Amino acid sequence: MPFIQRNGVLCADEVPLDQIAARFGTPCFVYSAASIESAYREFAVALHGRPAQICYSVKANSNLAVLGLLARLGAGFDIVSGGELARVLAAGGEARRTLFSGVGKSEAEIRGALENGIGCINLESEGELARVHALAGALGKRAPVAFRVNPDIDAKTHAYISTGLRETKFGVPHADAERLYKQAQAMKSVELVGIGCHIGSLLSDSKPFVAAAERLVALLDRLEAAGIRLQHVDVGGGIGIRYKDENPEPAGSFVAGVLAALGRRPHTLIVDPGRAIVGNAGVLLTRVEYVKPRFLVVDAGMNDLIRPALYGAWHEVKAVRESGCAPGVYDIVGPVCESADFLAKERRLAAAQGELLAVMSCGAYAMSMSSNYNTRPRAAEVLVAGGRAHLVRRRESVEELFALERIQG
């Protein structure tokens, strides 16, 4: 466990969180490098002996230090924007080991990906196929592509993060896939290299994940019978973590089911985990500003962690130090001027003004989804590695928030 009590103080590995708060202030995201490495190696061990690639989903946590750590471990990357590609390259990742997903890639993003030698562009529409073909031809290149196929399988998760059903915007319909592959095969400026899917996030049960892989493999066999040779099968990510009382199957169970579906086929297996690698490796460190009846008002808000307001997501909250005051039941709310500005509701805590709280499981979709609403500078980020705390993103200043703006006159 990366965050445990030591001598009455919650620590990130060996480093007390109150020491981190004293050095870097609050609110502050704190990540454990050891936890990230351990989660990555769980996938690597499960895939050992098989041609495979772990492509970390950058949108989960895109800090350069996190990306650099994963690149050194051998990870590839799954990106959804040109900005994320720039981050991967800045962190020491390789474009050739990167997949470019997403439904709305611009001409500039596609051109930049091709110029940097992207490993694969995951196509999500017929129109995108035409655009990629035209841009690759203008550059004198062959674009490596795969279609993200929508398998129409229910991931049994929150509607906002379920992406494998026919009514979602993602991917191409399963019924259209063979036609589109044959169309792409006839285009001289694209090279078909793979096939993929992604059915959603926060998966606790491997059965929908494996069912999607089985449907993908059946389609792969039909394509190969038609003379379309592919190199990889990308089964996506979305494996869940424990936030409250969930009991997700281990990563190895998801991988084992997919390996069984793939059988002895020689294709490289690609998995795209994000939350499963970084989710429980981080906390949001925040300080109590005021205690009111029913409320603890803290210095972190929905602009720092929007998941509770957006999804109704549950995050455990712990006191960093044991408090001498009597416990009470509180909503933990921030300073943002919205009634939806809460981090947790109806939690039993003993905390006084000035004391520190840690919002758990904030390694994924926390800082990467944060904003500057109410002209609030985004939080600092700290990575604990080798028994030391390293500032890997300094806190923004207010002046930086309007540095690009001009007063007309």
Protein Blocks (a to p, Z undefined) as FASTA:
>chain_A
ZZdceehiacehjbcfklmmmmnopadddddfklmmmmmmmmmmmmgoiacdddddfklo
mcfklmmmmmmnopacddfbfklmmmmmmnopafklcccedjkbcfklmmmmmmnopabd
cdfbfklmmmmmmmmmmnopacdddddddehiaehiafklcckbfkbmghjdfklmmmmm
mmmmmpmkbccfbdcddfbehifbfklmmmmmmmmmmmmmmmmmnopacfbdcebeoiac
dfklgccddfklmmmmmmmmnmmafbdcddddfklmmmmmpccddddfbdcehiacdfbd
fklmmmlmmnopacddddfbdcfbdcdddddddfbdcfklcfbehiacdddehiacddeh
ilgoklmmgcfehhiacddddddeehiacdfbdcddfklmmmmpcceZZ
